[in-house]
Amino acid sequence: MKKSKKRKKNPKKKIYDEIIDVEDDDEDIEYDPKMTLVMHGVPLSYNIDNVMRTFQYYGDVKSLHTTTNIDSTYTVTVVPNEWNENIAVVQREIFSNGYDKVAGYKVTKE
């Protein structure tokens, strides 16, 4: 006598798209438009123009100051004319953790 095995049908999983209404309210974004940032451990081979382009995404950069370190890296101080709202995420990380990673390098506030 053969036993017949009945397959249990797996119920189909239903996927629902969740729609979230997001209000466009720029007043909720908090950031310091004048905070000076410091990028640490940048290799000497890394082009300073790349540093400038990276930070231009976050706002209008007034100047960059570099300091050469003993370990063949340099530290870049980024002075803004004014940051835009894109910098808010970086600043939140700095206030929470003491630093953030930008372009793979550690960034702190001055």
C-alpha positions as CSV (number, residue, x, y, z in Angstrom):
1,M,0.0,0.0,0.0
2,K,1.4,3.3,-1.1
3,K,1.1,6.3,1.1
4,S,0.3,9.4,-0.8
5,K,1.8,12.5,0.4
6,K,-0.2,15.6,0.1
7,R,1.7,18.7,-0.5
8,K,0.7,21.6,1.6
9,K,0.3,24.7,-0.5
10,N,2.3,27.6,0.8
11,P,0.1,30.6,1.1
12,K,1.1,33.3,-1.2
13,K,2.8,36.2,0.5
14,K,1.2,39.4,-0.1
15,I,3.4,42.4,-0.5
16,Y,1.9,45.8,0.1
17,D,3.5,49.0,-0.9
18,E,3.4,51.4,1.9
19,I,2.8,55.0,1.0
20,I,4.2,57.5,3.3
21,D,3.4,61.1,3.0
22,V,6.4,63.3,3.6
23,E,5.9,67.0,4.2
24,D,8.4,69.3,2.6
25,D,9.3,71.3,5.6
26,D,12.8,72.6,5.5
27,E,12.4,74.2,8.9
28,D,12.7,70.7,10.6
29,I,16.3,70.2,9.3
30,E,18.7,71.5,11.9
31,Y,22.3,72.2,11.0
32,D,25.0,74.7,11.7
33,P,25.7,76.6,8.5
34,K,29.1,77.9,9.7
35,M,30.6,74.8,11.4
36,T,34.3,74.3,10.5
37,L,35.1,70.6,9.7
38,V,38.4,68.7,9.9
39,M,39.2,65.7,7.7
40,H,41.8,63.4,9.1
41,G,44.2,60.9,7.7
42,V,44.1,62.0,4.0
43,P,47.0,60.4,2.1
44,L,49.4,62.8,0.4
45,S,48.5,61.2,-2.9
46,Y,44.9,62.2,-2.5
47,N,44.3,65.3,-4.7
48,I,43.1,68.3,-2.7
49,D,40.7,69.1,-5.6
50,N,38.9,65.9,-4.7
51,V,38.5,67.1,-1.1
52,M,37.1,70.4,-2.4
53,R,34.6,68.7,-4.7
54,T,33.5,66.4,-1.9
55,F,32.7,69.3,0.4
56,Q,31.1,71.4,-2.3
57,Y,28.2,68.9,-2.2
58,Y,27.5,70.1,1.3
59,G,27.7,73.8,0.6
60,D,29.8,76.8,-0.3
61,V,33.4,76.2,0.8
62,K,35.3,79.3,1.6
63,S,38.8,77.7,2.1
64,L,40.7,74.6,2.8
65,H,43.8,74.5,5.1
66,T,46.1,71.5,5.1
67,T,48.6,70.3,7.7
68,T,51.1,67.6,6.9
69,N,51.3,64.8,9.5
70,I,54.4,62.7,10.4
71,D,52.7,59.5,9.0
72,S,52.6,60.8,5.4
73,T,49.0,62.0,5.6
74,Y,47.5,65.4,5.9
75,T,44.7,66.9,7.8
76,V,42.3,69.2,6.0
77,T,40.4,72.0,7.7
78,V,37.3,72.9,5.7
79,V,36.0,76.5,6.3
80,P,32.6,77.1,4.8
81,N,31.0,80.3,3.6
82,E,27.7,78.5,4.4
83,W,26.7,74.8,4.5
84,N,23.4,73.7,3.0
85,E,20.9,71.1,4.4
86,N,23.0,68.2,3.1
87,I,25.5,68.7,5.9
88,A,22.8,68.0,8.6
89,V,23.5,64.2,8.4
90,V,27.2,64.6,8.8
91,Q,26.8,67.0,11.7
92,R,24.4,64.7,13.5
93,E,26.9,61.9,13.3
94,I,29.6,64.1,14.6
95,F,27.5,65.2,17.6
96,S,26.4,61.6,18.3
97,N,29.7,59.7,17.7
98,G,32.3,62.4,17.7
99,Y,33.1,61.9,14.0
100,D,31.6,60.9,10.7
101,K,33.1,59.3,7.6
102,V,33.1,61.5,4.4
103,A,34.7,60.0,1.3
104,G,36.1,57.3,3.5
105,Y,38.0,59.6,5.8
106,K,37.3,60.6,9.4
107,V,35.7,64.0,9.8
108,T,35.3,65.9,13.1
109,K,34.4,69.5,14.0
110,E,37.1,72.0,14.8
